[in-house]
Amino acid sequence: MYDLIGDIHGHAAELRQLLAKLDYAPDAAGVYRHNGGRQVIFLGDFIDRGPAIRETLLIVRGMVDGGAALAVMGNHEFNALNFWTFDPSGGHLRPHLPHHILQHIETVRAFNGKELFAEWRDYLAWFMRLPLFLELPGLRVVHACWDARYIAQLRQWLPHDRLTPEFLLRASRKGSAELNAVEITLKGHETDLPGDHHFFDKDGHRRTKMRTAWWRDPTSATYDDYFLEPIEALAGQPVDVAALPSPAYYQDETPVFFGHYWLRGEPRLLTPHSVCLDYSVAKGGELVAYRWQGEQELTPAGLVRV
């Protein structure tokens, strides 16, 4: 059985508290283990933003390498790989633009210095070995979006569901099918806001595209239900499904666990078969887990938080 933990973003103190609440304790080597044989599954986004990024990676990687946990890649790990990988045509795969540097700056600070930077390079190599998703008996795990169409594409390109240097290069090219599949899997679906509507995201950037609730049927939803940020002028209006570029939604009965979406408020199930475990710990929220006992239909009792 598994305990699934959402986005940590360098908040090691909260991670230790949550692991203790889930009955994990460090062994003689310092690896957190459950004495009943349960495993953690981490949903990605271990780095950036928080005050204890190096400690977070020590805990997470120690558990994964020690057999006490599994993990999938988050978009922040993917971004870091691109940020530090040279582009054969010049520069880096993720350009060192001010907003890219700002997003990654706490991680840079955490590994400042020759010896620590060597350690960071080893973590980058470890990120390359993380799968983009997991499909295990009875459940599915992905950082942001389980869309079977793009999961199938990634399986075709990546037989072991892990990045290769060649794929990383292709997925850095704007407009490529590889980038599109990775963006949807690690960041989720987005759609243009109707008219001249916009909003400001958590970092204060003006956005005209909105992340959408891929787990919800848009044909029976209002914009309040389907958009992941409130747009007051659209409140209560039915979704214009014809304007959506990719209106499919998750209808399977296999439970799917994900993070990424910076939810706020009381942790809750999204549907009986889907739950987001990112409740904005890096913005003053909570670190959230789900204790999965093998059930096909999820229950609120499975949610655990600190």
BAFI-3210 file (N, C-alpha, C; in Angstrom, 3 decimals, decimal comma, padded with zeros to 6 digits):
// residues 306
n [1|2|3|4|5|6|7|8|9|10|11|12|13|14|15|16|17|18|19|20|21|22|23|24|25|26|27|28|29|30|31|32|33|34|35|36|37|38|39|40|41|42|43|44|45|46|47|48|49|50|51|52|53|54|55|56|57|58|59|60|61|62|63|64|65|66|67|68|69|70|71|72|73|74|75|76|77|78|79|80|81|82|83|84|85|86|87|88|89|90|91|92|93|94|95|96|97|98|99|100|101|102|103|104|105|106|107|108|109|110|111|112|113|114|115|116|117|118|119|120|121|122|123|124|125|126|127|128|129|130|131|132|133|134|135|136|137|138|139|140|141|142|143|144|145|146|147|148|149|150|151|152|153|154|155|156|157|158|159|160|161|162|163|164|165|166|167|168|169|170|171|172|173|174|175|176|177|178|179|180|181|182|183|184|185|186|187|188|189|190|191|192|193|194|195|196|197|198|199|200|201|202|203|204|205|206|207|208|209|210|211|212|213|214|215|216|217|218|219|220|221|222|223|224|225|226|227|228|229|230|231|232|233|234|235|236|237|238|239|240|241|242|243|244|245|246|247|248|249|250|251|252|253|254|255|256|257|258|259|260|261|262|263|264|265|266|267|268|269|270|271|272|273|274|275|276|277|278|279|280|281|282|283|284|285|286|287|288|289|290|291|292|293|294|295|296|297|298|299|300|301|302|303|304|305|306]
n.u [000,851|000,315|001,488|000,788|002,385|002,167|003,375|006,457|008,480|010,932|010,316|011,299|010,908|008,123|007,762|009,100|007,433|005,031|005,730|006,248|003,687|002,466|003,539|006,197|009,646|013,105|015,666|018,702|020,440|019,342|017,225|013,865|011,407|008,549|007,257|005,454|005,766|004,724|004,926|006,044|004,824|006,147|005,052|006,496|008,128|010,153|011,991|013,051|011,770|011,387|012,794|014,569|015,840|017,949|017,963|015,422|015,762|017,672|016,155|014,046|015,382|016,922|014,953|013,808|016,022|016,605|014,531|012,221|010,400|008,732|008,904|007,739|008,569|008,438|007,301|009,146|011,535|011,934|012,197|014,557|016,443|016,480|017,340|019,992|021,178|023,205|022,456|022,937|022,926|023,624|023,705|021,343|018,999|016,716|016,268|018,270|016,563|015,329|012,910|012,989|015,348|014,683|012,627|014,086|015,987|016,273|017,024|019,485|020,902|020,897|022,767|025,188|028,588|031,619|031,804|029,151|027,889|028,782|027,454|024,855|024,906|024,891|022,348|020,868|021,440|020,130|017,471|017,019|016,541|014,065|010,706|008,186|005,595|003,568|002,106|000,562|-000,542|-003,877|-003,772|-002,893|-000,295|000,802|002,443|000,910|-001,190|-003,155|-003,597|-004,690|-004,036|-001,629|-000,001|000,238|001,712|004,136|004,938|005,493|007,689|009,449|010,439|010,917|009,620|011,130|013,266|015,508|018,693|018,454|015,674|015,126|016,300|014,695|012,270|012,647|012,166|010,223|006,870|007,148|005,996|006,873|007,456|004,869|003,522|004,955|004,548|001,755|001,540|003,167|002,395|-000,272|-003,480|-004,214|-006,244|-007,268|-008,446|-011,748|-012,614|-011,255|-010,392|-008,381|-006,004|-004,005|-001,286|000,095|002,622|002,357|002,253|000,723|-001,853|-003,307|-004,113|-005,662|-005,341|-007,037|-009,638|-009,002|-010,074|-012,765|-016,005|-016,444|-018,760|-020,864|-020,270|-019,647|-017,730|-016,660|-016,324|-014,568|-012,335|-009,213|-008,617|-010,408|-012,592|-014,266|-016,103|-016,984|-018,308|-020,571|-021,308|-021,902|-019,435|-017,885|-017,721|-017,078|-015,036|-012,830|-009,581|-008,963|-011,132|-011,472|-011,896|-011,012|-012,282|-011,978|-012,116|-009,979|-008,100|-006,507|-003,682|-002,297|-000,383|000,680|-001,224|-001,534|-003,664|-006,030|-007,333|-009,584|-008,388|-009,550|-011,417|-011,476|-012,962|-014,633|-012,552|-010,241|-007,662|-006,061|-002,994|-001,592|-001,405|-000,326|001,989|004,299|003,396|002,359|000,412|-000,664|001,085|000,180|-001,064|-002,178|-003,437|-003,405|-005,285|-005,749|-008,222|-010,712|-012,526|-012,005|-011,720|-012,566|-011,436|-008,935|-007,173|-004,401|-002,707|-000,338]
n.v [-001,191|002,355|005,644|008,701|011,699|015,167|018,160|019,391|021,358|022,140|022,246|020,882|020,556|020,371|018,082|016,128|016,174|015,282|012,718|011,513|011,621|009,824|007,524|006,896|006,443|007,368|005,049|003,310|004,312|006,721|006,766|007,241|004,981|002,778|000,808|-001,128|-001,825|-000,208|002,055|005,290|007,434|009,971|012,989|014,701|017,936|018,763|020,720|024,257|027,438|026,853|026,770|024,702|023,029|021,307|019,531|018,432|017,030|015,171|013,610|012,654|011,418|009,600|007,889|006,898|005,681|003,875|002,085|002,656|004,329|005,601|007,783|010,420|012,633|016,194|019,332|021,250|019,858|018,971|021,467|022,306|020,486|021,313|023,930|023,643|022,260|022,385|023,898|022,631|024,529|026,826|028,622|027,603|024,865|025,704|028,966|031,408|033,471|036,360|035,720|032,948|032,460|033,619|031,915|029,658|030,345|029,845|027,194|027,325|028,852|027,024|025,161|026,410|026,847|024,957|022,179|021,631|022,203|020,136|018,073|018,860|018,486|015,740|015,269|016,246|014,284|012,211|013,122|012,683|010,002|009,675|008,579|009,833|009,327|006,986|003,819|001,639|-001,465|-000,922|001,883|005,214|007,585|010,879|013,988|016,280|015,905|013,306|012,318|010,108|010,067|011,497|010,227|007,775|008,574|009,356|006,913|005,595|007,024|006,878|004,122|003,240|005,092|007,211|010,088|010,739|012,006|012,753|012,931|014,971|017,162|017,335|017,876|020,412|022,110|024,599|024,112|021,444|018,020|016,456|018,307|019,308|017,029|016,556|018,994|018,962|016,675|017,297|019,872|020,316|020,836|023,809|026,616|029,277|032,260|033,521|036,320|039,428|038,688|038,168|037,091|037,289|035,355|033,209|034,254|036,815|037,283|038,345|036,596|035,126|032,689|029,806|027,280|024,187|022,058|018,986|016,672|016,934|016,940|019,055|019,671|019,763|021,740|024,876|027,917|028,454|025,942|024,743|026,295|026,954|029,191|031,917|033,817|036,564|037,822|035,734|034,038|031,474|031,067|028,757|026,484|027,148|024,750|024,224|025,951|024,889|023,511|020,847|018,904|016,471|014,433|012,971|009,827|007,332|004,625|003,969|005,029|008,230|010,078|013,239|016,349|019,727|021,925|024,013|024,240|025,592|026,038|023,709|020,433|018,135|015,615|015,494|014,093|010,906|009,325|010,771|012,895|015,833|016,623|018,871|021,488|024,043|024,388|025,880|028,427|029,139|027,273|023,875|020,720|017,836|014,493|011,314|008,436|005,453|002,547|000,604|000,971|001,392|003,451|006,599|008,103|010,766|010,287|009,298|011,411|013,183|015,631|018,294]
n.w [000,000|-000,432|000,438|-000,680|-001,518|-001,895|-003,634|-002,459|-002,485|-001,204|001,526|004,019|006,789|007,136|005,626|007,156|009,416|008,293|007,389|009,865|010,940|009,301|010,217|009,572|010,178|010,720|009,805|010,822|008,959|008,401|006,655|005,993|006,941|006,834|009,395|008,803|006,210|004,207|001,375|000,302|-002,284|-004,067|-005,567|-007,174|-007,861|-005,869|-005,478|-005,528|-004,425|-001,539|001,916|002,535|000,532|-000,172|002,010|001,702|-000,720|000,109|001,891|000,228|-001,996|-000,564|000,459|-001,925|-003,275|-001,302|-001,352|000,025|-001,060|-004,009|-006,877|-009,009|-011,731|-011,402|-012,850|-012,063|-011,638|-014,254|-015,533|-014,274|-015,279|-017,969|-017,597|-016,821|-018,864|-021,674|-024,791|-028,004|-030,022|-028,782|-025,655|-023,129|-022,762|-021,419|-021,458|-019,737|-018,601|-016,794|-015,260|-015,261|-013,872|-011,401|-010,546|-009,981|-008,153|-005,360|-005,265|-006,574|-004,708|-002,592|-003,338|-003,571|-004,210|-004,750|-003,954|-003,187|-005,578|-007,190|-005,957|-006,618|-009,408|-009,432|-008,451|-010,609|-012,507|-011,249|-011,388|-014,100|-014,122|-013,058|-013,451|-015,744|-015,144|-013,297|-013,515|-011,633|-010,102|-009,664|-009,341|-010,547|-011,153|-011,521|-012,209|-013,000|-015,028|-016,182|-019,161|-021,403|-024,097|-024,403|-022,575|-023,881|-026,136|-024,903|-023,868|-026,220|-027,205|-025,074|-023,831|-021,200|-019,708|-018,898|-019,194|-021,931|-023,064|-025,780|-026,142|-024,307|-025,559|-027,906|-026,693|-025,847|-027,857|-029,168|-030,090|-030,743|-030,866|-028,784|-026,729|-026,302|-025,299|-022,925|-021,578|-021,125|-019,524|-017,298|-016,591|-017,189|-018,854|-020,701|-021,637|-023,828|-022,367|-022,693|-024,825|-023,689|-021,208|-018,261|-015,746|-012,712|-011,836|-009,188|-008,915|-009,707|-012,434|-015,447|-016,970|-019,842|-020,544|-019,156|-016,702|-016,786|-015,450|-015,903|-015,003|-014,917|-016,453|-019,068|-020,429|-018,702|-016,931|-015,259|-015,765|-013,280|-012,204|-013,998|-014,652|-013,077|-011,669|-010,266|-012,307|-012,146|-013,877|-015,432|-013,819|-013,052|-015,692|-018,375|-019,685|-022,766|-024,756|-027,394|-027,906|-026,704|-026,935|-026,399|-025,332|-023,935|-020,998|-017,786|-017,366|-016,350|-013,959|-012,449|-009,735|-009,740|-008,875|-008,220|-008,275|-008,267|-008,691|-006,839|-004,963|-002,595|000,753|002,380|002,184|-000,271|-002,096|-005,652|-007,523|-007,177|-008,075|-008,382|-007,124|-006,071|-004,571|-003,961|-001,923|-001,677|000,049|-000,176|-000,241|002,186|002,735|003,229|003,610|001,990|002,044|000,743|002,143|000,805|000,609|-001,199|-002,264|-004,812|-005,101|-003,931|-000,646|001,642|004,129|003,660|003,353|004,615|006,511|007,174]
ca.u [000,000|001,109|001,156|001,160|002,687|002,160|004,518|007,153|009,159|011,955|009,798|011,703|010,337|006,767|007,876|009,407|006,227|004,039|006,198|006,014|002,234|002,125|004,213|007,518|010,718|014,421|016,408|020,069|021,092|018,630|016,179|012,534|010,729|007,338|007,521|004,489|006,095|004,141|005,856|005,601|005,019|006,263|004,421|007,339|008,344|010,885|012,944|012,627|010,880|011,406|014,008|015,412|015,768|018,945|017,484|014,297|016,284|018,311|015,109|013,302|016,237|017,283|013,845|013,656|017,159|016,576|013,395|011,101|009,522|008,798|008,704|007,642|009,154|007,589|007,747|010,320|012,704|012,102|012,741|015,951|017,259|016,630|018,082|021,411|021,668|023,604|021,826|023,982|022,917|024,047|022,923|020,800|017,689|015,801|017,072|018,457|015,822|015,152|011,863|013,436|016,335|013,979|011,900|015,044|017,075|016,476|017,790|020,856|021,498|021,053|023,925|026,230|029,908|032,141|031,429|027,704|027,460|029,019|026,322|023,695|025,003|024,479|020,878|020,350|021,504|019,053|016,203|016,880|016,093|012,699|009,678|007,241|004,320|003,558|000,852|000,768|-001,803|-004,934|-003,685|-002,040|000,371|001,408|002,588|-000,134|-002,348|-003,185|-004,367|-004,240|-003,478|-000,240|000,710|000,559|002,814|005,368|005,344|006,054|009,002|010,293|009,984|010,992|008,920|012,141|013,869|016,835|019,228|017,911|014,296|015,156|016,578|013,505|011,197|012,944|011,888|008,872|006,015|007,363|005,033|007,447|007,228|003,442|003,163|005,551|003,875|000,441|001,717|003,804|001,828|-001,714|-004,103|-004,561|-007,036|-007,358|-009,606|-012,591|-012,563|-010,013|-010,246|-007,062|-005,846|-002,618|-000,996|000,659|003,850|002,043|002,323|-000,564|-002,080|-004,513|-004,467|-006,091|-005,327|-008,407|-009,862|-009,064|-010,810|-014,179|-016,695|-016,734|-020,099|-021,829|-019,576|-019,520|-016,334|-016,228|-015,920|-013,613|-011,113|-008,569|-008,561|-011,715|-012,781|-015,556|-017,031|-017,479|-018,908|-021,891|-021,553|-021,490|-018,218|-018,019|-016,949|-016,605|-013,808|-011,747|-008,733|-008,852|-012,179|-011,580|-011,681|-010,709|-013,509|-011,654|-012,380|-008,709|-007,744|-005,341|-003,154|-001,438|-000,136|000,916|-002,191|-001,546|-005,002|-006,091|-008,497|-009,708|-008,109|-010,785|-011,390|-012,024|-014,004|-014,353|-011,389|-009,126|-007,369|-004,856|-002,384|-000,804|-002,154|000,419|002,833|005,300|002,723|001,684|-000,629|-000,361|001,609|-000,946|-000,853|-003,341|-003,089|-004,172|-005,380|-006,129|-009,598|-010,944|-013,202|-011,277|-012,539|-011,931|-010,699|-007,553|-006,358|-003,608|-002,062|000,328]
ca.v [000,000|003,550|006,964|009,612|013,007|016,220|019,029|019,760|022,631|022,520|022,394|019,635|020,428|019,852|016,705|015,266|016,083|014,447|011,335|011,019|011,438|008,620|006,414|006,606|006,887|007,100|003,876|003,607|005,079|007,975|006,632|007,093|003,744|002,406|-000,509|-002,080|-002,151|000,704|002,916|006,609|007,863|011,423|013,451|015,651|019,300|018,736|021,834|025,638|028,198|026,644|027,105|023,540|022,228|020,227|018,544|017,745|016,060|014,096|012,729|012,018|010,482|008,521|006,936|006,238|004,784|002,851|001,191|003,029|005,255|005,814|009,202|010,858|013,941|017,368|020,295|021,981|019,032|019,042|022,796|022,363|019,770|022,179|025,123|023,333|021,504|023,254|023,718|022,563|025,740|027,962|028,860|026,438|024,447|026,664|030,198|032,017|034,725|036,764|035,019|031,574|032,495|033,904|030,715|028,615|030,959|029,220|025,964|027,749|029,233|025,847|024,382|027,368|026,382|023,915|020,836|021,503|022,178|018,767|017,306|019,237|017,807|014,354|015,276|016,386|012,947|011,429|013,563|012,034|008,621|009,653|008,401|010,929|008,885|005,605|003,066|000,489|-002,174|-000,250|003,346|005,953|008,720|011,804|015,269|017,277|015,548|011,987|012,299|008,846|010,316|011,940|009,138|006,796|009,129|009,286|005,509|005,248|007,652|006,562|002,791|003,065|006,235|008,119|010,942|010,502|013,293|013,069|013,376|016,257|018,167|017,499|018,451|021,818|022,866|025,141|023,579|020,017|017,098|016,010|019,353|019,361|015,899|016,775|020,140|018,546|015,699|017,894|021,180|020,279|021,507|025,222|027,127|030,736|032,888|034,178|037,786|040,030|038,355|037,761|037,030|037,329|034,093|033,265|035,035|038,159|037,397|038,469|035,414|035,088|031,278|029,285|025,841|023,667|020,869|017,874|015,581|017,307|016,989|020,468|019,876|019,991|022,583|026,315|028,338|028,347|024,555|024,245|027,082|026,776|030,495|032,559|034,973|037,031|038,153|034,502|033,210|030,932|030,842|027,435|026,444|027,079|023,546|024,315|026,761|024,193|022,787|019,423|018,810|015,173|014,484|011,660|009,103|005,993|004,353|003,766|006,273|008,956|010,998|014,249|017,569|020,803|022,979|025,075|024,406|026,264|025,681|022,377|019,352|017,444|014,843|016,202|013,149|009,659|008,631|011,691|013,801|016,650|016,681|020,102|022,531|025,302|024,494|026,924|029,722|029,219|026,257|022,640|019,571|016,901|013,129|010,415|007,071|004,567|001,188|-000,287|001,214|001,951|004,728|007,314|008,620|011,881|009,785|009,005|012,621|013,467|016,932|019,050]
ca.w [000,000|-000,669|000,958|-001,762|-000,943|-002,899|-003,903|-001,218|-002,764|-000,247|002,891|004,658|008,137|006,977|005,138|008,304|010,240|007,616|007,439|011,225|011,094|008,541|010,897|009,042|011,073|010,125|010,254|011,252|007,895|008,236|005,637|006,581|006,545|007,562|009,960|008,265|004,836|003,230|000,645|-000,143|-003,670|-004,152|-006,800|-007,886|-007,361|-004,604|-005,434|-005,764|-003,537|-000,093|002,668|002,857|-000,693|-000,113|002,985|001,082|-001,678|000,868|002,406|-000,866|-002,719|000,348|000,519|-003,229|-003,497|-000,265|-001,529|000,888|-001,771|-005,447|-007,161|-010,399|-011,985|-011,474|-013,855|-011,586|-011,936|-015,705|-015,822|-013,817|-016,258|-019,134|-017,180|-016,664|-020,020|-022,774|-026,093|-029,044|-030,852|-027,960|-024,452|-022,430|-023,263|-020,795|-021,447|-018,421|-018,538|-015,386|-014,522|-015,070|-012,781|-010,155|-010,131|-009,612|-007,401|-004,046|-005,486|-006,864|-003,421|-001,733|-003,775|-003,920|-003,800|-005,634|-003,515|-003,245|-006,972|-007,654|-005,439|-007,426|-010,698|-009,205|-008,374|-011,962|-013,104|-010,613|-011,986|-015,405|-013,923|-012,527|-014,477|-015,932|-014,576|-012,820|-013,538|-010,772|-009,913|-008,915|-009,252|-011,477|-010,508|-012,462|-011,523|-013,273|-015,855|-016,819|-020,399|-022,005|-025,435|-024,290|-021,905|-024,923|-026,921|-024,124|-023,807|-027,520|-027,327|-023,924|-023,410|-019,747|-019,118|-018,368|-020,209|-022,498|-023,534|-027,096|-025,966|-023,621|-026,586|-028,745|-025,876|-025,563|-029,071|-029,196|-031,134|-030,982|-030,253|-027,508|-025,733|-026,007|-024,436|-021,601|-020,946|-020,636|-018,450|-016,125|-016,269|-017,345|-019,991|-020,608|-022,747|-023,874|-021,744|-023,708|-024,890|-023,197|-019,790|-017,815|-014,295|-012,283|-011,169|-007,839|-008,957|-010,166|-013,886|-016,129|-017,790|-020,681|-020,642|-017,863|-016,467|-016,727|-014,631|-016,852|-014,364|-014,878|-017,743|-019,329|-021,003|-017,621|-015,948|-015,459|-015,699|-011,883|-011,986|-014,965|-014,569|-011,777|-011,006|-010,445|-013,188|-011,644|-014,968|-016,043|-012,774|-013,328|-017,115|-018,843|-020,481|-024,215|-025,069|-028,774|-027,942|-026,023|-027,888|-026,067|-024,309|-023,273|-019,551|-017,189|-017,054|-015,875|-012,541|-011,757|-009,036|-010,227|-007,873|-008,843|-007,496|-009,222|-008,974|-005,837|-004,406|-001,297|001,560|002,967|001,232|-000,652|-003,326|-006,803|-007,927|-006,449|-008,614|-008,622|-006,020|-006,135|-003,246|-003,819|-001,220|-001,584|001,237|-000,405|-000,146|003,471|002,850|003,943|002,895|002,034|001,569|000,743|002,568|-000,073|001,146|-002,276|-002,669|-006,139|-004,899|-002,887|000,441|002,349|005,289|003,278|003,307|005,804|006,228|008,258]
c.u [000,889|000,559|001,690|001,273|002,838|003,419|005,136|007,869|010,091|011,482|010,036|011,091|008,927|006,789|008,172|008,172|005,190|004,452|005,980|004,525|001,758|002,856|005,480|008,547|012,061|015,054|017,834|020,827|020,400|017,529|014,839|011,855|009,487|007,516|006,520|004,710|005,441|005,245|005,199|005,713|005,018|005,806|005,223|007,336|008,937|011,656|012,238|011,700|011,182|012,760|014,968|015,399|016,737|018,476|016,307|014,788|016,978|017,277|014,458|014,179|016,664|016,207|013,691|014,781|017,191|015,382|012,193|010,103|009,727|008,590|008,523|008,252|008,089|008,098|008,965|011,596|012,987|012,703|014,211|016,871|017,519|017,475|019,584|021,990|021,986|022,857|022,933|024,040|023,304|023,149|022,498|019,422|016,572|016,581|017,138|017,873|015,562|014,089|012,201|014,449|015,636|013,247|012,841|016,071|017,319|017,237|019,249|021,577|021,781|022,293|025,066|027,580|030,323|031,672|029,924|027,213|027,712|027,902|025,064|023,731|024,590|022,956|020,255|020,377|020,419|017,690|015,965|016,363|014,673|011,704|008,773|005,866|004,500|002,160|001,117|-000,561|-002,776|-004,859|-002,743|-001,504|001,027|001,517|001,395|-001,353|-002,189|-004,150|-003,839|-003,610|-001,995|000,610|001,131|001,707|004,139|005,861|005,986|007,474|009,977|009,872|010,015|010,385|009,877|012,799|015,179|017,380|018,655|016,483|014,254|015,404|015,341|012,383|011,487|012,574|010,433|008,094|006,179|006,292|005,540|007,226|005,756|003,037|003,719|004,834|002,520|000,594|002,245|003,223|000,314|-002,196|-004,343|-005,431|-007,062|-008,597|-010,451|-012,439|-011,215|-009,804|-008,813|-007,089|-004,355|-002,332|-000,309|001,939|003,634|002,115|000,914|-000,734|-003,375|-004,902|-004,746|-005,908|-006,758|-008,460|-010,089|-009,796|-012,328|-014,756|-017,062|-018,142|-021,160|-021,260|-019,747|-018,038|-015,793|-015,688|-014,682|-012,301|-010,541|-008,218|-009,904|-011,651|-014,190|-016,560|-017,618|-018,206|-020,313|-022,187|-021,124|-020,254|-018,571|-017,142|-016,374|-015,298|-012,619|-010,906|-008,705|-009,851|-012,317|-011,318|-011,532|-011,993|-013,244|-011,956|-011,112|-008,323|-006,479|-004,969|-002,191|-001,278|-000,271|000,032|-002,360|-002,959|-004,912|-007,329|-008,434|-009,367|-009,350|-010,523|-011,963|-013,157|-013,749|-013,103|-010,216|-008,940|-006,053|-004,313|-001,456|-001,677|-001,228|001,260|003,864|004,704|001,899|000,572|-000,131|000,309|000,621|-000,543|-002,197|-002,832|-003,987|-004,098|-005,772|-007,517|-009,682|-011,627|-012,578|-012,239|-011,828|-011,103|-009,248|-006,636|-005,694|-002,816|-001,315|000,482]
c.v [001,244|004,768|007,984|011,021|014,032|017,072|019,555|021,096|023,069|022,737|021,086|019,462|019,854|018,410|015,754|015,091|015,158|012,982|010,731|010,749|010,188|007,378|005,945|007,164|006,566|005,834|004,281|004,434|006,409|007,939|006,410|005,847|003,536|000,990|-001,565|-002,379|-001,267|001,496|004,264|006,673|009,382|011,885|014,517|017,037|019,283|020,033|023,177|026,136|028,049|026,853|025,939|022,557|021,057|019,139|017,755|016,676|014,889|013,099|011,943|010,996|009,317|007,457|006,183|005,234|003,642|001,921|001,508|003,936|005,109|007,312|009,394|012,257|015,024|018,327|021,092|021,168|019,046|020,391|022,891|021,641|020,636|023,411|024,866|022,549|022,461|022,875|023,653|023,812|026,991|028,174|027,558|026,102|025,291|027,967|030,823|033,428|035,090|035,958|033,539|031,492|032,703|032,677|029,680|029,089|030,294|027,908|026,297|028,109|028,019|025,039|025,297|026,891|025,163|022,528|020,633|021,470|020,799|017,844|017,598|018,553|016,343|014,259|015,447|015,036|012,047|011,828|012,862|010,600|008,532|009,436|009,626|010,596|007,455|005,025|001,752|-000,247|-001,360|001,255|003,903|007,192|009,574|013,158|016,185|016,728|014,163|012,062|011,122|009,049|010,658|010,938|008,099|007,286|008,997|007,851|005,065|005,793|007,187|005,212|002,563|004,250|007,242|008,887|010,361|011,864|013,715|013,573|014,741|017,386|018,404|018,188|019,882|022,710|023,295|024,577|022,100|019,187|016,615|017,040|019,414|018,244|016,083|017,911|019,735|017,606|016,339|019,246|021,243|021,005|022,986|025,592|028,647|031,219|033,581|035,701|038,322|039,768|037,914|037,621|037,115|036,076|034,321|034,075|036,437|038,370|037,462|037,301|035,558|033,653|030,743|027,772|025,352|022,356|019,664|016,656|015,814|017,383|018,443|020,707|020,123|020,907|024,057|026,673|028,293|026,945|024,181|025,013|026,973|028,082|031,180|033,754|035,488|037,271|036,913|033,603|032,776|030,657|029,429|027,525|026,366|025,927|023,621|025,089|026,054|023,418|021,287|019,088|017,457|015,322|013,068|010,982|007,712|005,858|003,961|005,055|006,900|010,026|011,963|015,438|018,782|022,040|024,042|025,330|025,045|025,784|024,260|021,314|018,504|016,560|015,698|015,404|011,888|008,931|009,566|012,614|014,526|016,804|017,872|021,177|023,659|025,438|025,610|028,322|029,820|028,216|025,036|021,621|018,435|015,555|012,417|009,025|006,095|003,137|000,178|-000,050|001,801|003,301|005,427|007,879|009,791|011,427|009,484|010,194|012,887|014,739|017,455|020,499]
c.w [000,000|000,066|-000,032|-001,225|-002,055|-002,897|-002,602|-001,353|-001,632|001,176|003,651|006,045|008,066|006,483|006,290|009,202|009,609|007,622|008,830|011,454|010,370|009,067|010,195|010,016|010,434|010,695|010,616|010,220|007,637|007,194|006,334|006,014|007,402|008,092|009,507|006,798|003,794|002,528|000,381|-001,664|-003,674|-005,536|-007,544|-007,272|-005,957|-004,391|-005,612|-004,642|-002,050|000,561|002,873|001,686|-000,624|000,859|002,420|000,107|-000,976|001,376|001,272|-001,583|-001,834|000,425|-000,806|-003,454|-002,488|-000,345|-000,670|000,184|-003,275|-005,675|-008,655|-010,504|-011,961|-012,535|-013,379|-011,782|-013,446|-016,109|-015,423|-014,781|-017,490|-018,812|-017,178|-017,841|-021,159|-024,050|-027,144|-029,922|-030,072|-026,771|-023,790|-022,994|-022,665|-020,661|-020,062|-018,406|-017,085|-014,640|-014,351|-013,931|-011,445|-009,641|-009,520|-008,582|-006,048|-004,174|-005,778|-005,562|-002,541|-002,095|-004,232|-003,373|-004,612|-005,234|-003,604|-004,686|-007,585|-007,183|-006,251|-008,787|-010,567|-009,069|-009,753|-012,688|-012,527|-011,163|-013,320|-015,273|-013,366|-013,659|-014,566|-015,380|-014,096|-012,998|-012,834|-010,610|-009,057|-008,850|-010,301|-010,772|-011,585|-011,766|-011,751|-013,991|-016,456|-018,000|-021,208|-023,378|-025,356|-023,507|-022,937|-025,798|-026,180|-024,007|-025,130|-027,655|-026,262|-023,362|-021,908|-018,995|-018,483|-019,507|-020,720|-022,931|-024,885|-026,986|-025,291|-024,615|-027,452|-027,985|-025,448|-026,743|-029,125|-030,377|-031,395|-030,290|-028,903|-026,407|-025,347|-025,054|-023,027|-020,875|-020,382|-019,448|-017,175|-015,724|-016,436|-018,585|-019,678|-021,796|-022,687|-023,139|-022,814|-023,654|-024,449|-021,714|-019,486|-016,295|-013,993|-011,455|-009,829|-007,766|-009,499|-011,662|-014,476|-017,089|-018,590|-021,020|-019,246|-017,804|-016,252|-015,961|-015,544|-016,279|-014,389|-016,294|-018,056|-019,859|-019,936|-016,550|-016,289|-015,400|-014,269|-011,599|-012,788|-014,987|-013,158|-011,085|-011,241|-011,392|-012,910|-012,767|-015,627|-015,051|-013,165|-014,785|-017,518|-019,727|-021,967|-024,705|-026,475|-028,880|-027,308|-027,036|-027,648|-024,965|-023,624|-021,783|-019,007|-016,747|-016,489|-014,385|-011,786|-011,052|-009,600|-009,210|-008,561|-007,910|-008,386|-009,119|-007,883|-005,296|-003,027|-000,544|002,081|001,920|000,980|-001,862|-004,442|-007,436|-007,105|-006,917|-008,897|-007,432|-006,305|-004,723|-003,078|-003,198|-000,773|-000,326|001,067|-000,386|001,136|003,665|003,590|003,014|003,099|001,443|001,469|001,102|001,827|000,439|000,069|-002,807|-004,074|-006,043|-003,697|-001,847|001,119|003,551|004,946|003,291|004,652|005,530|007,453|007,774]
res [m|y|d|l|i|g|d|i|h|g|h|a|a|e|l|r|q|l|l|a|k|l|d|y|a|p|d|a|a|g|v|y|r|h|n|g|g|r|q|v|i|f|l|g|d|f|i|d|r|g|p|a|i|r|e|t|l|l|i|v|r|g|m|v|d|g|g|a|a|l|a|v|m|g|n|h|e|f|n|a|l|n|f|w|t|f|d|p|s|g|g|h|l|r|p|h|l|p|h|h|i|l|q|h|i|e|t|v|r|a|f|n|g|k|e|l|f|a|e|w|r|d|y|l|a|w|f|m|r|l|p|l|f|l|e|l|p|g|l|r|v|v|h|a|c|w|d|a|r|y|i|a|q|l|r|q|w|l|p|h|d|r|l|t|p|e|f|l|l|r|a|s|r|k|g|s|a|e|l|n|a|v|e|i|t|l|k|g|h|e|t|d|l|p|g|d|h|h|f|f|d|k|d|g|h|r|r|t|k|m|r|t|a|w|w|r|d|p|t|s|a|t|y|d|d|y|f|l|e|p|i|e|a|l|a|g|q|p|v|d|v|a|a|l|p|s|p|a|y|y|q|d|e|t|p|v|f|f|g|h|y|w|l|r|g|e|p|r|l|l|t|p|h|s|v|c|l|d|y|s|v|a|k|g|g|e|l|v|a|y|r|w|q|g|e|q|e|l|t|p|a|g|l|v|r|v]
***
